[in-house]
Structures are given as structure tokens and as C-alpha cells.
Amino acid sequence: MKDLKFEQKRSVSRLEAAEQLMALATALKEGRDVEWDIGHGRLSLHVPDEVRTEIEVETGEGEVELEIELKWPVAGPRPKPRTRPRAEGEEEAEQDGDAPPEPKPKRSGAATRRRTSAKRSAGSS
């Protein structure tokens, strides 16, 4: 069973067919999402950088059928998020793949209390 299927059949002029294909080609070439107006809404598809293609031509019953098919997996690697510029003196965090950076160890309460009492002692001298 398919998760989603949309199919639209209608007759259009040769010019309209060309415009639909050109819009598809432009979106693919520029790396944008592919979008179509469908009735009362809009269908938008994210197409990855690599796709499988299939071109099929059939003749019979007085018609020629040309199918151009693009296929890609539903779940693919997502683009890595952009990292913010480092502030002066900030160490570069090493990241392995898409794993989040490891949290820095927390200081214990005892160490914080020792520093606070040392500051008080130094201030009272």
C-alpha cells in the first residue's frame, strides 16, 4: 500500500505541456522544491541531488504513450545545519557526523563552594 498517491489526468495544449516540463526542469536544475498547482491547493516535493530515471515509450491502440519517471527514496540524508561562527577564544567543537556535541561536564557543588569561600577569605584579609 502506498502512503500517498496523487494522479491528475487532463488534456492540455502542447505549449502548456512544455511549460509544465520546463517548470519541473528549472526546479530540478536550481535545486528548488518541485511545485504544482492541484485544484484548490499546491503540491510541493523535495527532490534530492540524486534520482533514478526511467523513460518508457509505448505505442498501441492508435496512441503513443511517453512516460518520464523520477524515483528517489522517501527518507534521505538531510543537509547538515550551518554552524555559527566561533567567538574569539572559543574552542572549535568536534562533531562526529550528525551527532550533537557532547555536553561539558558540570562542576560539582563542592568545587564551587571552595572557590567562593577562598574568595571571601582573600577579601577579608
MOPAC internal coordinates of N, CA, C and O (Angstrom, degrees):
PM7 1SCF
backbone

  N    0.0000 0     0.00 0     0.00 0    0    0    0
  C    1.4526 1     0.00 0     0.00 0    1    0    0
  C    1.5224 1   108.76 1     0.00 0    2    1    0
  O    1.2310 1   120.13 1   -40.53 1    3    2    1
  N    1.2982 1   117.35 1   139.47 1    3    2    1
  C    1.4548 1   122.62 1  -179.43 1    5    3    2
  C    1.5182 1   110.28 1   -88.33 1    6    5    3
  O    1.2310 1   120.99 1   -32.45 1    7    6    5
  N    1.3320 1   115.71 1   147.55 1    7    6    5
  C    1.4573 1   120.67 1   177.66 1    9    7    6
  C    1.5208 1   111.62 1   -73.15 1   10    9    7
  O    1.2310 1   120.42 1   143.49 1   11   10    9
  N    1.3217 1   116.80 1   -36.51 1   11   10    9
  C    1.4602 1   121.70 1  -178.21 1   13   11   10
  C    1.5120 1   108.33 1  -151.11 1   14   13   11
  O    1.2310 1   120.70 1   -41.63 1   15   14   13
  N    1.3083 1   116.27 1   138.37 1   15   14   13
  C    1.4650 1   120.45 1   173.50 1   17   15   14
  C    1.5161 1   107.43 1  -142.20 1   18   17   15
  O    1.2310 1   121.27 1   -50.25 1   19   18   17
  N    1.2983 1   115.17 1   129.75 1   19   18   17
  C    1.4612 1   121.25 1   174.90 1   21   19   18
  C    1.5172 1   106.47 1  -126.96 1   22   21   19
  O    1.2310 1   120.66 1   -47.62 1   23   22   21
  N    1.3011 1   116.34 1   132.38 1   23   22   21
  C    1.4506 1   120.58 1   179.06 1   25   23   22
  C    1.5176 1   108.10 1  -140.42 1   26   25   23
  O    1.2310 1   121.23 1   -46.43 1   27   26   25
  N    1.3140 1   115.25 1   133.57 1   27   26   25
  C    1.4591 1   119.76 1   179.50 1   29   27   26
  C    1.5218 1   107.57 1  -133.77 1   30   29   27
  O    1.2310 1   120.57 1   -55.10 1   31   30   29
  N    1.3196 1   116.51 1   124.90 1   31   30   29
  C    1.4627 1   120.85 1   178.13 1   33   31   30
  C    1.5136 1   107.74 1  -121.33 1   34   33   31
  O    1.2310 1   120.88 1   -52.31 1   35   34   33
  N    1.3222 1   115.93 1   127.69 1   35   34   33
  C    1.4596 1   120.37 1   176.79 1   37   35   34
  C    1.5186 1   108.64 1  -161.49 1   38   37   35
  O    1.2310 1   120.95 1   -18.88 1   39   38   37
  N    1.2879 1   115.79 1   161.12 1   39   38   37
  C    1.4659 1   121.15 1   176.96 1   41   39   38
  C    1.5173 1   108.57 1   -92.92 1   42   41   39
  O    1.2310 1   120.78 1   -47.29 1   43   42   41
  N    1.3184 1   116.11 1   132.71 1   43   42   41
  C    1.4608 1   122.15 1   177.96 1   45   43   42
  C    1.5199 1   108.46 1  -133.88 1   46   45   43
  O    1.2310 1   120.91 1   -16.73 1   47   46   45
  N    1.3137 1   115.86 1   163.27 1   47   46   45
  C    1.4635 1   120.00 1   177.26 1   49   47   46
  C    1.5409 1   108.89 1   -72.95 1   50   49   47
  O    1.2310 1   121.54 1   -16.24 1   51   50   49
  N    1.2853 1   114.66 1   163.76 1   51   50   49
  C    1.4753 1   120.63 1   177.18 1   53   51   50
  C    1.5342 1   110.12 1   -58.34 1   54   53   51
  O    1.2310 1   120.48 1   140.47 1   55   54   53
  N    1.3484 1   116.69 1   -39.53 1   55   54   53
  C    1.4566 1   121.87 1   179.11 1   57   55   54
  C    1.5339 1   111.08 1   -63.69 1   58   57   55
  O    1.2310 1   120.12 1   135.28 1   59   58   57
  N    1.3460 1   117.37 1   -44.72 1   59   58   57
  C    1.4646 1   120.80 1   178.81 1   61   59   58
  C    1.5324 1   111.17 1   -62.79 1   62   61   59
  O    1.2310 1   120.46 1   139.53 1   63   62   61
  N    1.3292 1   116.73 1   -40.47 1   63   62   61
  C    1.4675 1   120.55 1   177.42 1   65   63   62
  C    1.5286 1   110.09 1   -61.52 1   66   65   63
  O    1.2310 1   120.69 1   137.59 1   67   66   65
  N    1.3194 1   116.29 1   -42.41 1   67   66   65
  C    1.4670 1   120.74 1   178.81 1   69   67   66
  C    1.5281 1   110.85 1   -63.55 1   70   69   67
  O    1.2310 1   120.39 1   138.60 1   71   70   69
  N    1.3395 1   116.87 1   -41.40 1   71   70   69
  C    1.4627 1   120.34 1   179.77 1   73   71   70
  C    1.5266 1   111.63 1   -64.55 1   74   73   71
  O    1.2310 1   120.09 1   140.82 1   75   74   73
  N    1.3342 1   117.43 1   -39.18 1   75   74   73
  C    1.4623 1   120.81 1   176.77 1   77   75   74
  C    1.5317 1   110.61 1   -62.38 1   78   77   75
  O    1.2310 1   120.70 1   134.15 1   79   78   77
  N    1.3224 1   116.26 1   -45.85 1   79   78   77
  C    1.4710 1   120.08 1  -179.92 1   81   79   78
  C    1.5294 1   111.68 1   -66.42 1   82   81   79
  O    1.2310 1   120.65 1   142.11 1   83   82   81
  N    1.3369 1   116.37 1   -37.89 1   83   82   81
  C    1.4693 1   119.44 1   178.62 1   85   83   82
  C    1.5251 1   111.38 1   -66.80 1   86   85   83
  O    1.2310 1   120.15 1   141.13 1   87   86   85
  N    1.3338 1   117.32 1   -38.87 1   87   86   85
  C    1.4590 1   120.28 1   177.65 1   89   87   86
  C    1.5320 1   110.33 1   -63.66 1   90   89   87
  O    1.2310 1   120.51 1   138.42 1   91   90   89
  N    1.3341 1   116.62 1   -41.58 1   91   90   89
  C    1.4556 1   121.60 1   176.79 1   93   91   90
  C    1.5275 1   110.02 1   -62.62 1   94   93   91
  O    1.2310 1   120.32 1   131.76 1   95   94   93
  N    1.3191 1   116.99 1   -48.24 1   95   94   93
  C    1.4631 1   121.28 1  -178.76 1   97   95   94
  C    1.5287 1   111.89 1   -61.96 1   98   97   95
  O    1.2310 1   120.13 1   138.69 1   99   98   97
  N    1.3213 1   117.35 1   -41.31 1   99   98   97
  C    1.4635 1   121.53 1   179.77 1  101   99   98
  C    1.5236 1   110.92 1   -64.17 1  102  101   99
  O    1.2310 1   120.10 1   135.39 1  103  102  101
  N    1.3261 1   117.41 1   -44.61 1  103  102  101
  C    1.4728 1   121.22 1   178.96 1  105  103  102
  C    1.5308 1   110.35 1   -62.16 1  106  105  103
  O    1.2310 1   120.36 1   137.19 1  107  106  105
  N    1.3249 1   116.92 1   -42.81 1  107  106  105
  C    1.4657 1   120.25 1   178.68 1  109  107  106
  C    1.5322 1   111.06 1   -64.42 1  110  109  107
  O    1.2310 1   120.61 1   135.77 1  111  110  109
  N    1.3141 1   116.44 1   -44.23 1  111  110  109
  C    1.4608 1   121.29 1  -178.09 1  113  111  110
  C    1.5240 1   111.89 1   -64.76 1  114  113  111
  O    1.2310 1   120.40 1   141.03 1  115  114  113
  N    1.3288 1   116.85 1   -38.97 1  115  114  113
  C    1.4688 1   121.19 1  -177.09 1  117  115  114
  C    1.5279 1   112.95 1   -87.89 1  118  117  115
  O    1.2310 1   119.75 1   176.08 1  119  118  117
  N    1.3408 1   118.09 1    -3.92 1  119  118  117
  C    1.4569 1   120.65 1   178.15 1  121  119  118
  C    1.5190 1   113.78 1    77.07 1  122  121  119
  O    1.2310 1   120.36 1  -161.88 1  123  122  121
  N    1.3353 1   116.92 1    18.12 1  123  122  121
  C    1.4633 1   120.53 1   178.81 1  125  123  122
  C    1.5250 1   110.10 1   -89.39 1  126  125  123
  O    1.2310 1   120.70 1   -13.25 1  127  126  125
  N    1.3366 1   116.27 1   166.75 1  127  126  125
  C    1.4507 1   120.74 1   172.00 1  129  127  126
  C    1.5234 1   108.41 1   -66.47 1  130  129  127
  O    1.2310 1   120.60 1   -32.81 1  131  130  129
  N    1.3257 1   116.46 1   147.19 1  131  130  129
  C    1.4577 1   122.07 1   177.19 1  133  131  130
  C    1.5203 1   106.88 1   -88.58 1  134  133  131
  O    1.2310 1   120.13 1   -49.16 1  135  134  133
  N    1.3300 1   117.36 1   130.84 1  135  134  133
  C    1.4625 1   121.13 1  -176.88 1  137  135  134
  C    1.5202 1   110.73 1  -130.80 1  138  137  135
  O    1.2310 1   121.53 1   -40.02 1  139  138  137
  N    1.3521 1   114.67 1   139.98 1  139  138  137
  C    1.4556 1   121.80 1   175.13 1  141  139  138
  C    1.5172 1   108.75 1  -133.33 1  142  141  139
  O    1.2310 1   120.87 1   -38.06 1  143  142  141
  N    1.3268 1   115.94 1   141.94 1  143  142  141
  C    1.4603 1   120.38 1   170.72 1  145  143  142
  C    1.5151 1   106.81 1   -79.40 1  146  145  143
  O    1.2310 1   120.86 1   -51.75 1  147  146  145
  N    1.3385 1   115.96 1   128.25 1  147  146  145
  C    1.4640 1   120.56 1  -179.41 1  149  147  146
  C    1.5221 1   108.80 1  -128.83 1  150  149  147
  O    1.2310 1   120.71 1   -79.73 1  151  150  149
  N    1.2945 1   116.25 1   100.27 1  151  150  149
  C    1.4605 1   119.21 1   178.83 1  153  151  150
  C    1.5103 1   111.25 1    60.12 1  154  153  151
  O    1.2310 1   120.79 1    66.95 1  155  154  153
  N    1.3291 1   116.09 1  -113.05 1  155  154  153
  C    1.4621 1   121.48 1  -177.12 1  157  155  154
  C    1.5206 1   112.41 1   -98.33 1  158  157  155
  O    1.2310 1   119.61 1  -166.44 1  159  158  157
  N    1.2996 1   118.35 1    13.56 1  159  158  157
  C    1.4630 1   120.29 1  -178.29 1  161  159  158
  C    1.5116 1   111.85 1  -145.71 1  162  161  159
  O    1.2310 1   121.72 1    14.08 1  163  162  161
  N    1.3112 1   114.32 1  -165.92 1  163  162  161
  C    1.4558 1   120.61 1  -178.29 1  165  163  162
  C    1.5265 1   108.08 1  -137.75 1  166  165  163
  O    1.2310 1   120.35 1   -46.30 1  167  166  165
  N    1.3271 1   116.93 1   133.70 1  167  166  165
  C    1.4499 1   123.48 1   177.70 1  169  167  166
  C    1.5199 1   107.81 1  -100.94 1  170  169  167
  O    1.2310 1   120.55 1   -52.80 1  171  170  169
  N    1.3225 1   116.56 1   127.20 1  171  170  169
  C    1.4575 1   121.38 1  -178.92 1  173  171  170
  C    1.5236 1   108.49 1  -125.42 1  174  173  171
  O    1.2310 1   120.46 1   -50.97 1  175  174  173
  N    1.3214 1   116.73 1   129.03 1  175  174  173
  C    1.4616 1   122.09 1  -179.30 1  177  175  174
  C    1.5147 1   110.55 1  -124.79 1  178  177  175
  O    1.2310 1   120.84 1   -47.10 1  179  178  177
  N    1.3231 1   116.00 1   132.90 1  179  178  177
  C    1.4610 1   120.37 1   172.99 1  181  179  178
  C    1.5235 1   107.15 1   -88.92 1  182  181  179
  O    1.2310 1   120.40 1   -54.96 1  183  182  181
  N    1.3134 1   116.83 1   125.04 1  183  182  181
  C    1.4598 1   122.18 1  -179.30 1  185  183  182
  C    1.5222 1   107.70 1  -110.48 1  186  185  183
  O    1.2310 1   120.00 1   -54.41 1  187  186  185
  N    1.3351 1   117.60 1   125.59 1  187  186  185
  C    1.4650 1   119.85 1   179.88 1  189  187  186
  C    1.5282 1   111.42 1   -70.71 1  190  189  187
  O    1.2310 1   120.89 1    -4.46 1  191  190  189
  N    1.3208 1   115.89 1   175.54 1  191  190  189
  C    1.4670 1   121.01 1  -177.87 1  193  191  190
  C    1.5349 1   112.75 1   -68.46 1  194  193  191
  O    1.2310 1   119.63 1   154.38 1  195  194  193
  N    1.3257 1   118.31 1   -25.62 1  195  194  193
  C    1.4642 1   122.14 1  -179.94 1  197  195  194
  C    1.5264 1   109.24 1  -118.91 1  198  197  195
  O    1.2310 1   120.30 1   -49.42 1  199  198  197
  N    1.3324 1   117.03 1   130.58 1  199  198  197
  C    1.4643 1   122.49 1   176.80 1  201  199  198
  C    1.5238 1   109.18 1  -135.24 1  202  201  199
  O    1.2310 1   120.76 1   -22.14 1  203  202  201
  N    1.3226 1   116.16 1   157.86 1  203  202  201
  C    1.4670 1   121.17 1   172.57 1  205  203  202
  C    1.5241 1   107.06 1   -96.46 1  206  205  203
  O    1.2310 1   120.33 1   -39.01 1  207  206  205
  N    1.3115 1   116.98 1   140.99 1  207  206  205
  C    1.4665 1   119.82 1  -179.96 1  209  207  206
  C    1.5184 1   110.58 1  -121.15 1  210  209  207
  O    1.2310 1   121.68 1   -27.10 1  211  210  209
  N    1.3187 1   114.40 1   152.90 1  211  210  209
  C    1.4627 1   121.26 1   175.70 1  213  211  210
  C    1.5172 1   107.12 1  -144.00 1  214  213  211
  O    1.2310 1   121.05 1   -50.84 1  215  214  213
  N    1.3133 1   115.61 1   129.16 1  215  214  213
  C    1.4636 1   120.79 1   176.81 1  217  215  214
  C    1.5242 1   107.07 1  -119.43 1  218  217  215
  O    1.2310 1   121.03 1   -51.17 1  219  218  217
  N    1.3249 1   115.64 1   128.83 1  219  218  217
  C    1.4598 1   120.80 1  -176.01 1  221  219  218
  C    1.5222 1   109.41 1  -133.83 1  222  221  219
  O    1.2310 1   120.95 1   -46.86 1  223  222  221
  N    1.3231 1   115.78 1   133.14 1  223  222  221
  C    1.4679 1   121.32 1   176.27 1  225  223  222
  C    1.5186 1   107.46 1  -124.26 1  226  225  223
  O    1.2310 1   120.73 1   -51.01 1  227  226  225
  N    1.3255 1   116.22 1   128.99 1  227  226  225
  C    1.4606 1   122.09 1   177.28 1  229  227  226
  C    1.5215 1   108.72 1  -129.68 1  230  229  227
  O    1.2310 1   120.94 1   -37.46 1  231  230  229
  N    1.3063 1   115.80 1   142.54 1  231  230  229
  C    1.4676 1   119.85 1   173.37 1  233  231  230
  C    1.5205 1   107.95 1  -124.31 1  234  233  231
  O    1.2310 1   121.10 1   -35.21 1  235  234  233
  N    1.2783 1   115.50 1   144.79 1  235  234  233
  C    1.4624 1   120.17 1   178.16 1  237  235  234
  C    1.5085 1   109.75 1   163.13 1  238  237  235
  O    1.2310 1   121.26 1   -23.96 1  239  238  237
  N    1.3324 1   115.20 1   156.04 1  239  238  237
  C    1.4551 1   122.41 1   179.31 1  241  239  238
  C    1.5311 1   111.94 1    52.60 1  242  241  239
  O    1.2310 1   120.83 1  -144.06 1  243  242  241
  N    1.3264 1   116.02 1    35.94 1  243  242  241
  C    1.4611 1   120.36 1   175.25 1  245  243  242
  C    1.5230 1   114.46 1    75.36 1  246  245  243
  O    1.2310 1   119.54 1  -164.33 1  247  246  245
  N    1.3536 1   118.48 1    15.67 1  247  246  245
  C    1.4627 1   121.70 1  -179.39 1  249  247  246
  C    1.5291 1   110.69 1  -133.30 1  250  249  247
  O    1.2310 1   121.82 1   -24.31 1  251  250  249
  N    1.3051 1   114.11 1   155.69 1  251  250  249
  C    1.4635 1   121.43 1   169.74 1  253  251  250
  C    1.5159 1   106.39 1  -112.96 1  254  253  251
  O    1.2310 1   120.82 1   -48.13 1  255  254  253
  N    1.3266 1   116.03 1   131.87 1  255  254  253
  C    1.4631 1   120.62 1   179.02 1  257  255  254
  C    1.5268 1   108.14 1  -118.34 1  258  257  255
  O    1.2310 1   121.14 1   -56.02 1  259  258  257
  N    1.3270 1   115.43 1   123.98 1  259  258  257
  C    1.4617 1   122.46 1   177.40 1  261  259  258
  C    1.5211 1   107.70 1  -115.66 1  262  261  259
  O    1.2310 1   120.54 1   -59.06 1  263  262  261
  N    1.3091 1   116.57 1   120.94 1  263  262  261
  C    1.4670 1   121.26 1   177.68 1  265  263  262
  C    1.5207 1   109.07 1  -116.79 1  266  265  263
  O    1.2310 1   120.76 1   -51.37 1  267  266  265
  N    1.2974 1   116.15 1   128.63 1  267  266  265
  C    1.4628 1   122.46 1   173.73 1  269  267  266
  C    1.5132 1   105.58 1  -117.08 1  270  269  267
  O    1.2310 1   120.67 1   -62.56 1  271  270  269
  N    1.3186 1   116.33 1   117.44 1  271  270  269
  C    1.4544 1   120.84 1  -173.31 1  273  271  270
  C    1.5227 1   109.84 1  -119.60 1  274  273  271
  O    1.2310 1   120.49 1   -46.16 1  275  274  273
  N    1.3157 1   116.67 1   133.84 1  275  274  273
  C    1.4609 1   123.31 1   174.05 1  277  275  274
  C    1.5174 1   106.85 1  -116.14 1  278  277  275
  O    1.2310 1   120.24 1   -46.66 1  279  278  277
  N    1.3282 1   117.14 1   133.34 1  279  278  277
  C    1.4688 1   121.12 1   179.22 1  281  279  278
  C    1.5145 1   109.08 1  -131.37 1  282  281  279
  O    1.2310 1   121.51 1   -35.65 1  283  282  281
  N    1.3492 1   114.71 1   144.35 1  283  282  281
  C    1.4572 1   121.15 1   174.33 1  285  283  282
  C    1.5126 1   108.26 1  -156.02 1  286  285  283
  O    1.2310 1   120.26 1   -23.34 1  287  286  285
  N    1.3157 1   117.10 1   156.66 1  287  286  285
  C    1.4667 1   119.08 1   179.85 1  289  287  286
  C    1.5256 1   110.86 1   -68.95 1  290  289  287
  O    1.2310 1   121.12 1   -30.14 1  291  290  289
  N    1.3277 1   115.46 1   149.86 1  291  290  289
  C    1.4590 1   120.93 1  -179.37 1  293  291  290
  C    1.5147 1   110.35 1   -66.16 1  294  293  291
  O    1.2310 1   120.43 1   130.60 1  295  294  293
  N    1.3177 1   116.78 1   -49.40 1  295  294  293
  C    1.4678 1   120.47 1  -178.79 1  297  295  294
  C    1.5166 1   108.56 1  -102.04 1  298  297  295
  O    1.2310 1   121.12 1   -60.08 1  299  298  297
  N    1.3038 1   115.46 1   119.92 1  299  298  297
  C    1.4519 1   120.61 1   177.58 1  301  299  298
  C    1.5068 1   109.16 1  -131.44 1  302  301  299
  O    1.2310 1   120.79 1    -5.05 1  303  302  301
  N    1.3136 1   116.10 1   174.95 1  303  302  301
  C    1.4644 1   117.93 1   178.68 1  305  303  302
  C    1.5156 1   110.41 1   -64.66 1  306  305  303
  O    1.2310 1   121.15 1   -43.44 1  307  306  305
  N    1.3022 1   115.41 1   136.56 1  307  306  305
  C    1.4572 1   121.26 1   178.03 1  309  307  306
  C    1.5203 1   109.03 1   -86.56 1  310  309  307
  O    1.2310 1   120.43 1   -29.64 1  311  310  309
  N    1.3234 1   116.79 1   150.36 1  311  310  309
  C    1.4644 1   118.50 1   176.42 1  313  311  310
  C    1.5206 1   109.83 1   -61.38 1  314  313  311
  O    1.2310 1   120.86 1   -36.63 1  315  314  313
  N    1.3397 1   115.96 1   143.37 1  315  314  313
  C    1.4610 1   119.84 1   178.52 1  317  315  314
  C    1.5205 1   109.50 1   -68.93 1  318  317  315
  O    1.2310 1   120.50 1   -40.51 1  319  318  317
  N    1.3396 1   116.65 1   139.49 1  319  318  317
  C    1.4625 1   118.87 1   179.22 1  321  319  318
  C    1.5142 1   110.52 1   -66.76 1  322  321  319
  O    1.2310 1   120.81 1   -30.68 1  323  322  321
  N    1.3098 1   116.05 1   149.32 1  323  322  321
  C    1.4631 1   120.57 1   176.64 1  325  323  322
  C    1.5126 1   109.00 1   -70.78 1  326  325  323
  O    1.2310 1   121.17 1   -38.41 1  327  326  325
  N    1.3121 1   115.37 1   141.59 1  327  326  325
  C    1.4566 1   118.68 1   178.65 1  329  327  326
  C    1.5160 1   108.70 1   -95.08 1  330  329  327
  O    1.2310 1   121.23 1   -30.76 1  331  330  329
  N    1.3125 1   115.24 1   149.24 1  331  330  329
  C    1.4557 1   119.18 1   179.25 1  333  331  330
  C    1.5200 1   108.67 1   -78.53 1  334  333  331
  O    1.2310 1   119.52 1   -26.41 1  335  334  333
  N    1.3236 1   118.52 1   153.59 1  335  334  333
  C    1.4583 1   120.68 1   177.60 1  337  335  334
  C    1.5230 1   109.94 1   -64.24 1  338  337  335
  O    1.2310 1   120.88 1   -33.70 1  339  338  337
  N    1.3222 1   115.92 1   146.30 1  339  338  337
  C    1.4630 1   119.69 1   179.37 1  341  339  338
  C    1.5163 1   110.19 1   -75.47 1  342  341  339
  O    1.2310 1   121.33 1   -36.25 1  343  342  341
  N    1.3162 1   115.07 1   143.75 1  343  342  341
  C    1.4559 1   120.56 1   173.46 1  345  343  342
  C    1.5221 1   108.09 1   -77.96 1  346  345  343
  O    1.2310 1   120.58 1   -23.40 1  347  346  345
  N    1.3154 1   116.49 1   156.60 1  347  346  345
  C    1.4473 1   120.83 1  -178.56 1  349  347  346
  C    1.5285 1   109.57 1   -57.67 1  350  349  347
  O    1.2310 1   120.49 1   -50.33 1  351  350  349
  N    1.3309 1   116.67 1   129.67 1  351  350  349
  C    1.4555 1   122.09 1   178.52 1  353  351  350
  C    1.5200 1   114.04 1    84.32 1  354  353  351
  O    1.2310 1   119.72 1   172.27 1  355  354  353
  N    1.3292 1   118.15 1    -7.73 1  355  354  353
  C    1.4639 1   121.23 1  -179.45 1  357  355  354
  C    1.5195 1   108.81 1   -79.06 1  358  357  355
  O    1.2310 1   120.60 1   -45.29 1  359  358  357
  N    1.3415 1   116.46 1   134.71 1  359  358  357
  C    1.4461 1   120.52 1   179.08 1  361  359  358
  C    1.5129 1   109.76 1   -75.05 1  362  361  359
  O    1.2310 1   120.91 1   -31.06 1  363  362  361
  N    1.3495 1   115.87 1   148.94 1  363  362  361
  C    1.4555 1   120.68 1   178.23 1  365  363  362
  C    1.5192 1   108.18 1   -77.98 1  366  365  363
  O    1.2310 1   120.20 1   -51.93 1  367  366  365
  N    1.3288 1   117.22 1   128.07 1  367  366  365
  C    1.4601 1   121.23 1   178.77 1  369  367  366
  C    1.5185 1   108.34 1   -80.80 1  370  369  367
  O    1.2310 1   120.65 1   -50.09 1  371  370  369
  N    1.3246 1   116.36 1   129.91 1  371  370  369
  C    1.4512 1   120.13 1   176.56 1  373  371  370
  C    1.5057 1   107.86 1   -87.04 1  374  373  371
  O    1.2310 1   121.33 1   -50.29 1  375  374  373
  N    1.3418 1   115.05 1   129.71 1  375  374  373
  C    1.4515 1   119.25 1   178.13 1  377  375  374
  C    1.5073 1   108.40 1  -122.78 1  378  377  375
  O    1.2310 1   121.02 1   -42.20 1  379  378  377
  N    1.3122 1   115.66 1   137.80 1  379  378  377
  C    1.4452 1   121.78 1   178.52 1  381  379  378
  C    1.5199 1   108.18 1  -101.90 1  382  381  379
  O    1.2310 1   120.10 1   -73.19 1  383  382  381
  N    1.3317 1   117.42 1   106.81 1  383  382  381
  C    1.4580 1   120.42 1  -179.70 1  385  383  382
  C    1.5112 1   110.71 1    67.26 1  386  385  383
  O    1.2310 1   120.83 1    47.79 1  387  386  385
  N    1.3280 1   116.01 1  -132.21 1  387  386  385
  C    1.4585 1   121.22 1  -179.46 1  389  387  386
  C    1.5165 1   111.97 1  -100.80 1  390  389  387
  O    1.2310 1   120.10 1  -169.82 1  391  390  389
  N    1.3490 1   117.41 1    10.18 1  391  390  389
  C    1.4600 1   120.10 1  -177.49 1  393  391  390
  C    1.5172 1   109.70 1   -69.58 1  394  393  391
  O    1.2310 1   120.19 1   -38.45 1  395  394  393
  N    1.3389 1   117.24 1   141.55 1  395  394  393
  C    1.4614 1   119.55 1   178.34 1  397  395  394
  C    1.5195 1   110.21 1   -69.07 1  398  397  395
  O    1.2310 1   119.72 1   -25.96 1  399  398  397
  N    1.3284 1   118.15 1   154.04 1  399  398  397
  C    1.4522 1   119.64 1  -179.65 1  401  399  398
  C    1.5215 1   110.07 1   -63.19 1  402  401  399
  O    1.2310 1   121.02 1   -32.85 1  403  402  401
  N    1.3338 1   115.65 1   147.15 1  403  402  401
  C    1.4606 1   120.13 1  -179.97 1  405  403  402
  C    1.5177 1   108.82 1   -72.19 1  406  405  403
  O    1.2310 1   120.62 1   -39.00 1  407  406  405
  N    1.3603 1   116.43 1   141.00 1  407  406  405
  C    1.4570 1   118.39 1  -179.88 1  409  407  406
  C    1.5186 1   110.90 1   -68.70 1  410  409  407
  O    1.2310 1   120.73 1   -32.05 1  411  410  409
  N    1.3408 1   116.21 1   147.95 1  411  410  409
  C    1.4546 1   120.67 1   177.39 1  413  411  410
  C    1.5166 1   108.16 1   -73.73 1  414  413  411
  O    1.2310 1   120.28 1   -35.76 1  415  414  413
  N    1.3532 1   117.06 1   144.24 1  415  414  413
  C    1.4611 1   118.54 1  -179.60 1  417  415  414
  C    1.5244 1   110.17 1   -63.78 1  418  417  415
  O    1.2310 1   121.06 1   -37.90 1  419  418  417
  N    1.3390 1   115.58 1   142.10 1  419  418  417
  C    1.4552 1   120.93 1   179.52 1  421  419  418
  C    1.5170 1   108.98 1   -82.80 1  422  421  419
  O    1.2310 1   121.23 1   -32.64 1  423  422  421
  N    1.3242 1   115.24 1   147.36 1  423  422  421
  C    1.4596 1   120.01 1   176.87 1  425  423  422
  C    1.5108 1   108.82 1   -79.29 1  426  425  423
  O    1.2310 1   121.25 1   -36.75 1  427  426  425
  N    1.3055 1   115.22 1   143.25 1  427  426  425
  C    1.4618 1   118.08 1  -179.26 1  429  427  426
  C    1.5219 1   109.55 1   -75.20 1  430  429  427
  O    1.2310 1   120.59 1   -22.66 1  431  430  429
  N    1.2980 1   116.47 1   157.34 1  431  430  429
  C    1.4585 1   121.81 1   178.70 1  433  431  430
  C    1.5139 1   111.79 1   -62.60 1  434  433  431
  O    1.2310 1   120.24 1   146.76 1  435  434  433
  N    1.3535 1   117.15 1   -33.24 1  435  434  433
  C    1.4634 1   120.60 1  -178.73 1  437  435  434
  C    1.5167 1   110.67 1   -64.33 1  438  437  435
  O    1.2310 1   120.08 1   137.92 1  439  438  437
  N    1.3396 1   117.46 1   -42.08 1  439  438  437
  C    1.4633 1   120.37 1  -179.34 1  441  439  438
  C    1.5239 1   110.05 1   -64.69 1  442  441  439
  O    1.2310 1   120.60 1   139.93 1  443  442  441
  N    1.3245 1   116.47 1   -40.07 1  443  442  441
  C    1.4621 1   120.47 1   179.33 1  445  443  442
  C    1.5220 1   110.13 1   -64.97 1  446  445  443
  O    1.2310 1   119.91 1   138.13 1  447  446  445
  N    1.3467 1   117.77 1   -41.87 1  447  446  445
  C    1.4630 1   121.25 1   179.42 1  449  447  446
  C    1.5262 1   110.61 1   -64.50 1  450  449  447
  O    1.2310 1   119.93 1   141.45 1  451  450  449
  N    1.3567 1   117.75 1   -38.55 1  451  450  449
  C    1.4693 1   120.79 1   179.94 1  453  451  450
  C    1.5238 1   109.96 1   -63.30 1  454  453  451
  O    1.2310 1   120.20 1   135.27 1  455  454  453
  N    1.3411 1   117.22 1   -44.73 1  455  454  453
  C    1.4676 1   120.14 1  -179.25 1  457  455  454
  C    1.5141 1   110.11 1   -64.59 1  458  457  455
  O    1.2310 1   120.01 1   138.79 1  459  458  457
  N    1.3322 1   117.58 1   -41.21 1  459  458  457
  C    1.4601 1   121.10 1  -179.34 1  461  459  458
  C    1.5235 1   110.27 1   -64.10 1  462  461  459
  O    1.2310 1   119.48 1   134.52 1  463  462  461
  N    1.3469 1   118.60 1   -45.48 1  463  462  461
  C    1.4642 1   119.34 1  -179.68 1  465  463  462
  C    1.5154 1   110.88 1   -69.31 1  466  465  463
  O    1.2310 1   119.33 1   149.77 1  467  466  465
  N    1.3467 1   118.89 1   -30.23 1  467  466  465
  C    1.4678 1   120.43 1   177.82 1  469  467  466
  C    1.5351 1   109.73 1   -67.67 1  470  469  467
  O    1.2310 1   120.28 1   141.80 1  471  470  469
  N    1.3501 1   117.07 1   -38.20 1  471  470  469
  C    1.4585 1   120.78 1   178.49 1  473  471  470
  C    1.5381 1   110.01 1   -66.15 1  474  473  471
  O    1.2310 1   120.66 1   139.61 1  475  474  473
  N    1.3474 1   116.35 1   -40.39 1  475  474  473
  C    1.4601 1   118.83 1   179.56 1  477  475  474
  C    1.5098 1   110.49 1   -65.15 1  478  477  475
  O    1.2310 1   119.94 1   138.84 1  479  478  477
  N    1.3428 1   117.73 1   -41.16 1  479  478  477
  C    1.4542 1   121.42 1  -179.37 1  481  479  478
  C    1.5179 1   110.25 1   -64.03 1  482  481  479
  O    1.2310 1   120.47 1   136.93 1  483  482  481
  N    1.3304 1   116.71 1   -43.07 1  483  482  481
  C    1.4561 1   120.87 1  -179.28 1  485  483  482
  C    1.5303 1   110.08 1   -65.21 1  486  485  483
  O    1.2310 1   120.11 1   144.14 1  487  486  485
  N    1.3101 1   117.40 1   -35.86 1  487  486  485
  C    1.4495 1   121.64 1  -178.50 1  489  487  486
  C    1.5144 1   112.75 1   -73.24 1  490  489  487
  O    1.2310 1   119.23 1   153.79 1  491  490  489
  N    1.3250 1   119.08 1   -26.21 1  491  490  489
  C    1.4602 1   121.34 1  -176.61 1  493  491  490
  C    1.5273 1   111.60 1   -89.40 1  494  493  491
  O    1.2310 1   118.77 1   172.92 1  495  494  493
  N    1.3296 1   119.94 1    -7.08 1  495  494  493
  C    1.4566 1   121.77 1  -178.79 1  497  495  494
  C    1.4843 1   113.26 1   -74.53 1  498  497  495
  O    1.2310 1   120.10 1   180.00 1  499  498  497

